[in-house]
Amino acid sequence: MKTESKYLEEINRLLADYLLEIKNSDLKPLSAQVYQVQSKNFVRWINGEFTPGEVKKSKRQAQDNAAK
């Protein structure tokens, strides 16, 4: 998915605010990391830079190629 740049600028601004909110929260480190990674991945997805499951798929393909 690719989002228009005028919307993406506002989304990135809001993401920065959200990440700061997470940083200043009392979340445990692992929980905070999950919130951060998932929200960043969502923004990457709307900008056409991320496909859910792509890392897992590429690892599986590498394992399959190594087994041959």
N, C-alpha and C positions, 0 to 999 in steps of 0.2 A: 504494500500500500504506500502511496506517495501523497503527502499532504502539502497543500499550498504554503509557500514560505511565510506569508503574512500570518497564518495560523500557527505555524511551527515556531515562530519567534515567541509568541505568547505562551505556547506550551512549554518551551524551554525555560522561559522566565518562571512559570509556575512550578516546573520541575525543580529548579534551583531553590525556590521557596520551600517546596516539599522536602527536599533533601536536608535543608537546614533545620526544618522542623524535626525530622528524624534524628539528626545529630544532637539536637537539644533536648530530646526526649529521654525518658528513663528506660527505654528498651534495652534488653540485653544485647550484647554485640552481635550475636548470630541472628537474632530477630531483626535488628537494624539493617544488617547486611542483606537479608532476604528482601526487605522492603525496598532498599536502594536498588538492588540488582533488577528486581522485577519492574519497578517503575522506569528505570533507564531502558530496559529492554522494550517496554511498551512504546516509549518515545522513539526508539530506534525503529520499531516496527511501523509506526505511522509515518516515518520518514523513508521507508523502503530500504532500511539498512539491516533488518533482522528478520529471520524466519524462525518461528518456534520449532524447536527440535533439531535445528541445523547442526549443532555441535555433536549431539548424540548420533545423528545420521552419519556425519563425517568420521567419527570414531569407529562406528560399525563398519563403514566402508574400508577404512584403513586396516581393521582387524581381518576383514574378509580378504583383502589383497595380500596381507602378510601370510595368511594361511595357504595361499595358492602356491 
